[in-house]
Every structure is written in C-alpha cells, then in structure tokens.
C-alpha cells in the first residue's frame, strides 16, 4: 500500500513540476492525464481484489488435493487469470499514457 501511495504521489509531483520546469502553464494533455488518473484509480484496486481472490481460490484448490502444477489450468482459476491479465494490460497502458504525456511535455 505504501508503494501505491508513493507512486501516486510521485505521479502527482511530476504532473505539477515537469511543466513548471519547462516554463509552461500546464501538462501537454489534460485529457490524457485524466484518462491516466481514472484508469489507474479504477483498474489498480480491481486488480488487487482479483489477485487476492485468486490467491484464496488457488490455496483452496491446493488444500483440496489438486497438485500445484494443475492448479493454474483448473477451470476455477482460468477466468480469474484472464481477468487479471486484462486488468494488468489496462494498467500498463495507463502508465504508458503517463510516460507519453510527460515525454511530450518535456519535448514540446
């Protein structure tokens, strides 16, 4: 949780300081900043919930006698893994939007 808090604090500082360092009034795109903010704030907690639930499902499957090698191929875990992968990709795209927005602010 501290890492998440520190990451959001760092992003906020960069959104504020980078334009000031370049002598500009604002970031390259407020719309991209908004997309980044909302995508990160929605999909990061959802990903944490999915991973937490997945860990309970995996633990219960292992405790029920299924070998650890077969747990990830189990029909109970497949939708959760797919959901987590989708949330991870959306989160990654949100961070790439952040990097692009900062890069354009520095370069233009």
C-alpha positions in Angstrom: 0.0 0.0 0.0 2.9 2.3 0.7 4.3 1.7 -2.7 0.9 2.6 -4.3 0.7 5.7 -2.2 4.3 6.7 -3.1 3.7 6.0 -6.8 0.6 8.2 -6.9 2.4 11.0 -5.0 5.3 10.8 -7.5 3.0 11.0 -10.5 1.2 14.0 -9.0 4.5 15.7 -8.3 5.7 15.0 -11.9 2.4 16.3 -13.3 2.9 19.5 -11.4 6.7 20.1 -11.7 7.5 19.0 -15.2 5.5 21.8 -16.9 6.9 24.3 -14.4 10.5 23.2 -15.1 9.8 23.7 -18.9 8.3 27.2 -18.3 4.8 26.1 -19.3 1.5 26.6 -17.6 0.2 23.0 -17.8 0.9 19.5 -18.9 0.8 18.5 -22.6 -2.7 17.0 -22.5 -5.1 17.3 -19.6 -7.3 14.7 -21.3 -4.5 12.1 -21.3 -3.8 13.0 -17.6 -7.4 12.4 -16.8 -7.5 9.1 -18.6 -4.4 8.0 -16.8 -5.7 9.1 -13.4 -9.1 7.3 -13.8 -7.7 4.2 -15.4 -5.1 3.8 -12.7 -7.6 4.5 -9.9 -10.2 2.1 -11.2 -8.2 -0.8 -12.5 -5.5 -1.0 -9.9 -7.9 -1.7 -7.0 -9.8 -4.1 -9.2 -6.6 -5.9 -10.0 -5.7 -6.2 -6.3 -9.2 -7.6 -5.5 -8.9 -10.2 -8.3 -5.4 -11.3 -7.3 -6.5 -11.6 -3.6 -9.5 -13.7 -4.6 -7.3 -15.8 -6.9 -4.9 -16.5 -4.1 -7.7 -17.8 -2.0 -9.0 -20.0 -4.8 -5.5 -21.4 -5.5 -5.0 -22.1 -1.8 -8.3 -23.9 -1.5 -7.6 -26.0 -4.6 -4.1 -26.9 -3.3 -5.6 -27.8 0.1 -8.3 -30.0 -1.6 -5.5 -32.2 -3.0 -5.0 -30.8 -6.6 -1.3 -30.7 -7.4 0.2 -27.3 -7.7 1.2 -28.0 -11.3 -2.5 -28.4 -12.3 -4.0 -25.5 -10.3 -3.4 -22.9 -13.0 -5.1 -25.0 -15.6 -8.1 -25.5 -13.4 -11.4 -24.1 -14.7 -11.9 -22.2 -11.4 -8.7 -20.2 -12.0 -8.8 -19.6 -15.7 -11.4 -16.7 -15.7 -9.6 -15.0 -12.8 -6.2 -15.2 -14.6 -7.8 -13.9 -17.7 -9.4 -11.0 -15.8 -6.2 -10.2 -14.1 -4.3 -10.2 -17.3 -6.8 -7.8 -18.9 -6.6 -5.5 -15.8 -2.8 -5.7 -16.0 -2.8 -4.7 -19.7 -5.2 -1.8 -19.0 -3.0 -0.6 -16.1 0.1 -0.9 -18.2 -1.5 1.2 -21.0 -2.5 3.8 -18.4 1.2 4.0 -17.2 2.4 4.3 -20.8 -0.1 7.2 -21.3 1.5 8.9 -18.3 5.0 8.4 -19.7 3.9 9.7 -23.1 2.2 12.8 -21.6 5.4 13.6 -19.5 7.6 13.0 -22.6 5.5 15.3 -24.7 5.5 17.9 -22.0 9.3 17.7 -21.8 9.8 17.7 -25.6 7.3 20.4 -26.8 
